[in-house]
Each structure stands twice: as structure tokens, then as C-alpha cells.
């Protein structure tokens, strides 16, 4: 990543003399948008989404660039390094801080202050926007809170081992051991032993507990590398022990999120830490589509353990190669939460494709068949996954930072299922905000290599290839400690 950022920085420095080359030659303004599959993809009505957006924004041509979800950041970095930048793109917190520091993102601070969204009286996310500012400047917009993961346990598995919902780590481990003995399989699986972006530990919170493998700021304001702290050694020992005992799926190392979900749907394990809110419904409906009991118990953080992480939300950014960033901000960013038809599109998708108010029957011929009267809002059957319904498009209605305008029909009451609402409320009551770590030149130079070293050591420890002590010595031998110290020093120099 450091090499790619160096290329991006060079390109960003050259922008003043390049801007005129990107001027539009027609009255139609083209906006290239790069996004992952948090917006409906080609198999799920993306063309209909694009057509509807253009219908709502006459004079604009929206071109969507959408790599596969798991490959998004690799493809995005390659495109940025090539110089063929999109006008707008979605970024996680890590890339957001890095690209802002590299000068690749347009400063939208003033545009936001004067925006219709901020001044609408419907916006309730001022704290989120403040959390996105870097050195007092805003380079990206989030239409929702970040959300985070909660731990779901299959109630059918709990009933099968005749156990109550665990409230302590000791009870949690006993439950996992009982699942392994009863069902002859692992109890827990996840998409990686450590995440590739903040908050990194959200898929295995019971095992990481108070450990964090990235840079953290202590109460006195000083920065440390969480990977080097004693809490990380204890966490890695817990993970290694759980893998060795068969409690955690060894394939967690190579699992993608879709792999973990599919294993859960196939009843290969019973404890899954995944996103709160709408995903509680998604998990339930997909289990039921496989003729399994979809009842899930969402756990509160175990006694003595920290709260769940509320991640920094992905942000929409305008690149500094955009020919007219203010115009793109007005048409694309400032309408996403317009309180009307565009917010409806981003939240629920396209009428007739993703949702409907026409009389009809959904999931006909199944046990979940339901008939709706004319005018009754309902989501439609998933185009890619027969037997399931859509739940949202890009904006989760439970996480949205703005309400719909007064008088505009808000479908949330009709679309949000009880299990989704309950999971979201549990998370909101038991979560803490993650923070953006400032970008420094040392962070840009070393963190890519440093993250690779950490990830490999975590994987080797988890699988029992090396001990925790050997892993920490390897961290020193491979230059990790030296790079870590340089980054910590640069962060503390900002204080």
C-alpha cells in the first residue's frame, strides 16, 4: 500500500495542471462512482438502481464501477495508482485517513457546512461527521452510523445442550465445548483471525477482549501499538487454545465473510459474531431457507469484557481529479439523505425490483408466503437468492443519520423485523466508538509491511505453528518492532 500511496501522492501533486483536461464537453455531467457491494450489484438490480438515480437527477450520467466485495480495496488501489481516478468512491477508515493525507481527496468541509442535508433539521449525525474530520477538515461523508458486530448463538443448539445464554467468558467456553461434543464440529467460525481494517477484532470479540492489534491512544493522550501490549499476548493464547481444542474453525484463516456465512447457514457451527441490525434478519431468513431453526440469541458483552466496537463508518469521498467537485457534491452527496425519493432509493432500492406497494404475494408456494394489499409496503424476493427477501440497499434504515421529510412515507416500521430491531438496540446500548488513527508519513511508509507481519504472526500463533513468545520474537526479528516504534513516535509527535 505504501508504494501505491506514493504514486497517488505524486498524482495529487500534479493535479493543478491537469484539472482542465477533465472538463465536460457536453451538457451532461458524468459521475464515475466506485463502490463495493454495499450497493446492489449487477445480479441484484444495479442497472435499475442506476437508471432510477439518473431519472431523479436529470443532466447527470452515473457510471458505476463495482469490483467483487472481497477484491474491492485491491482493485481500488490499483485504479488510484494508475491515475484513472473515479469522481467518487467509498473508503474504509484506514484508506480514508491515508488518501486524505496523500492529498487525493477533496476537502468538503465548506460544502458540508452549507449543505441542504446538514441544515435540513432532519440530520442527527453531527457527532459522526465530527469523528470523520482530520485536523479539522472533512474529506468524506457517511450517510449512516458505522454499526458493528454482536455475537449470535443458535437457540436450537443451546436447547440441544440444555444450557442457558452465557454471561461470563467461562460460561461461553463451556457452551462452545458442549457444542463441539454434541454436534461433532467446531463452535465458532469467522472471516479471518484478525480483520484487515478497523476495528480488526470485531469477529472474535470474546477471545480478543481488551486486546487491539493496531495503534491506540491511552487516556493520557499518548499512542502505543496495541500489538506489543501484554493484553495481545493473552488474547493470542486464548485463540491458540481455542483452535487447538477444536472450538474455532481452523479455516477461519482463509474464510471470506461469505464463506463464514454459508457455513453458518449449513449448520456447521453455532456461534457467529456478525453485524447487528438488518443482518439479524438476513441470518434468520437464510437459516430458514435451509430448513433450519432461524431463532438466534444475541449476546450482551460478557461480564468484565469491553463493549462491542462501533466502527468508523465507510465514507463517500470525492477525489481531487473530479472536474467539478462542488457539482458532484451537490448532486451525489447532498441528495443521499434528501428525505425523499433519492434517500428512498439509497435505503430500499428500486420500486418494482427491490420493493413494492402493489397488491401481490411474495415467496409464493413456500411456508413464508405472504400476501399484501394495494398500498402496503413490502420488500420483494431477492433476485439472486430465491426464498429470501431484500432488507435494504446501501443505507440501513436503523443506522441512517437523517429521517425522511415530514409527510414522506417512511417504510421503516413496515420493513424492519423485530429481530433486527432487537439486535440493533442491544448493540447501540453496548458499544463504544472506534477512532480514526491520524496518518503520518511513517504510517504510510511502514504500516502496510507492518500489518502483513502482524497478520502472519497472528495466523501462525492461532494455528499452533509457533508459540506466543516465538511470535513476539519474530515480530522483533522481522523488523516489526522497529517499524512500530517509528509510527508510535510519529503519532506522539502530533500531540
Protein Blocks (a to p, Z undefined) as FASTA:
>chain_A
ZZmmmmmmmmmmmmmmmmmmmccfbfbdcddddddfkbccfknopmmmmmmmmmmmghia
cddddddfklmmmmmmmmmmnopacfbdcddfklmmmmmmnopaccfklmmmmpmklmno
pacclmmmmmmpgghiafbdcfbdfbiadddddfklmmmnopacdfbfklmmmmmmmmmm
mnopafbdcedjbdcbdehjmmmmmlnmmacfbdcddfkopacdfklpmklmmmmmmmmm
mmmnomacfklmmocfklmmmmmmnopafbdcddehjlmmmmmmmmmmnopafbdcdddd
dehiacddddddddddddfkbfblmlmmmmmmmmmmnopmmmmmmmnopehklgccbdcd
ehehiakbccddehiacddddfklghiacfbdfbcfklpcbdcdehiacfklmmmcfklm
mmmmmmmmmcccdddddddfklmmmmmmmmmmmmmmmmmmmnopacfklmmmmmmmnomm
mmmmmmmmmmmmmZZ
